[in-house]
Amino acid sequence: MAKASKIALVQEMLESAEASIRSAKQLLLDLGITKSDLKEKYSKSAEELSTTSSPEGKIVEGVFDGQNMIGPDKRTYPVPANYASKSKLVPGDILKLTIQDDGGFIYKQIGPTERKNIVGTLTYEDGQYKVLAGGKAYKVLLASVTYFRAEVGDKVTLIIPELEDSQWGAIENVLPKVDDDGNEVDLNTF
């Protein structure tokens, strides 16, 4: 592919991504969904969960919101991005946090939400990696992007909650690159 056509392709991808993001934001506004609405939804779900003590330490159950766990006390607990990426957590997953006596945090997924896979294109905008799929932009963790060595423009399989709208998804895998004839491209040969 010639340099000029690659530049044109990149410009087209950027314009498409920007239009998709604007459309997605407008759809959320049209639906009356804001970030605070989603946080409130997860907080309400978390209220039904428990906080207990055990010999290992304090145990808090909560709901994953895409980056953090929201506990039954509406408190936000930081979830390590590497754990969230490796475990492929999606918003709505139920987690158990053990806060050890020495202050250590140990997370465990105890209730995965219903999931579905979609395919989209990895983009980067406003300091955030996102996957454009189905006319919507889903945020993804930087740890997932680096783990899979994904690059802007790559096609990826994304895991999202099946039964609810979400701003976040988890990268399942990066799809192989193909040339114009549909043959898989080995980038290590260049």
NULUMKOL-131130 format. One record per residue (C-alpha): x, y, z; residue in one letter. Coordinates in steps of 0.05 Angstrom, whole numbers, padded with zeros to 5 digits, always signed. Each point is the difference from the previous one (the first is absolute). Last residue first. Layout:
XYZA ...
***
This chain:
+00184-00126+00149F -00004-00074+00016T -00022+00011+00073N -00066+00030-00023L -00025-00067-00024D -00061+00018-00042V -00058-00049-00005E -00026-00007-00071N -00066+00033-00018G +00024+00024-00068D +00005+00073+00022D +00045-00022+00058D -00023-00028+00067V +00016+00020+00071K -00014-00053+00053P -00055+00016+00050L +00021+00027+00068V -00031-00037+00059N -00052+00003+00056E +00006+00074+00013I -00046+00020+00058A -00056+00051-00009G -00021+00065+00031W -00054+00053-00012Q -00054-00051+00011S -00072-00012-00019D -00032-00060+00032E -00018-00072-00012L +00060-00028-00036E +00056+00035+00038P +00059+00011-00046I +00058-00043-00024I +00040+00028-00058L +00032-00036-00058T +00051+00045-00032V +00015+00030-00069K +00063+00041+00002D -00003+00073-00021G +00037+00026+00060V +00049-00053+00023E -00009-00061+00043A +00059-00031+00036R -00050-00047+00034F +00026+00017+00069Y +00010+00073-00019T -00072+00010-00022V -00027-00039+00059S +00041+00041+00050A -00025+00064-00033L -00070-00019+00021L -00055+00003-00052V -00054+00053-00012K -00056-00019-00047Y -00018+00045-00059A -00067-00014-00034K -00024-00007-00072G +00001-00076+00004G +00072-00002+00021A +00052+00053+00012L +00050-00023+00053V +00029+00053+00045K +00068+00019+00028Y -00002+00064+00042Q +00045+00062+00000G -00053+00042-00036D -00006-00049-00057E +00034-00066-00018Y -00032-00052-00045T -00005-00076-00003L -00049-00026-00053T -00059-00045+00016G -00024-00071+00007V -00054-00020+00050I -00003-00052+00054N -00057-00010+00050K -00003-00005+00075R -00048-00016+00057E +00030+00026+00065T +00055-00037+00036P -00012-00014+00073G +00058-00017+00046I +00059+00036-00031Q +00056+00002+00052K +00038+00059+00026Y +00056+00001+00052I +00018+00066+00032F +00058+00005+00049G -00006+00045+00061G +00039-00044+00049D -00065-00025+00030D -00023-00022-00069Q -00055+00034-00039I -00035-00056-00036T -00038+00025-00060L -00055-00042-00031K -00023+00020-00070L -00066-00001-00036I +00003+00016-00075D -00046+00056-00022G +00050+00036-00043P +00047-00049-00034V +00060-00038+00028L +00047-00035-00049K +00037-00035+00057S +00067+00021-00030K -00025+00070-00013S -00033+00011+00068A +00061-00030+00035Y +00049+00044-00040N -00043+00061+00012A +00003-00009+00075P -00070+00011+00029V -00006+00064+00041P -00057-00002+00052Y -00056+00051-00005T -00045+00009+00060R -00075-00006-00011K -00004-00036+00068D -00020-00064-00037P +00066+00005-00038G +00014+00029-00069I +00059-00034-00033M +00043+00040-00048N +00018+00007-00073Q -00059-00026-00042G -00053+00006+00054D +00014-00064+00038F -00053-00015+00053V +00017-00014+00073G +00012-00050+00055E +00043+00021+00059V +00038-00048+00044I +00040+00026+00059K +00060-00043+00019G +00025-00071-00010E -00032-00024+00066P -00066+00026-00027S -00040+00063+00005S -00061+00018-00041T -00025+00051-00051T -00059-00021-00042S -00036+00010-00066L -00069+00028-00012E +00026+00071+00002E +00047-00018-00058A -00056-00002-00050S -00022+00070+00022K +00071+00025-00006S +00006-00030-00070Y -00063+00037-00022K +00024+00065+00032E +00066-00006-00037K -00038-00010-00065L -00045+00060+00013D +00061+00043+00019S +00033-00016-00067K -00063+00025-00035T -00058-00035-00033I -00059+00043-00022G -00012-00045-00060L +00010+00060-00046D +00063+00018+00039L +00026-00071-00009L -00017+00003-00074L +00036+00067-00006Q +00063-00028+00032K -00002-00060-00048A -00010+00045-00061S +00058+00046+00019R +00044-00061+00012I -00020-00031-00067S +00014+00065-00037A +00069+00006+00032E +00015-00073-00017A -00022+00008-00073S +00041+00063-00008E +00061-00035+00030L -00010-00062-00044M -00006+00043-00063E +00064+00038+00019Q +00036-00066+00012V -00024-00028-00067L +00022+00064-00036A +00069-00006+00033I +00004-00074-00021K -00020+00020-00071S +00055+00052-00003A +00052-00049+00027K -00016-00053-00052A -00029-00067+00020M 
***
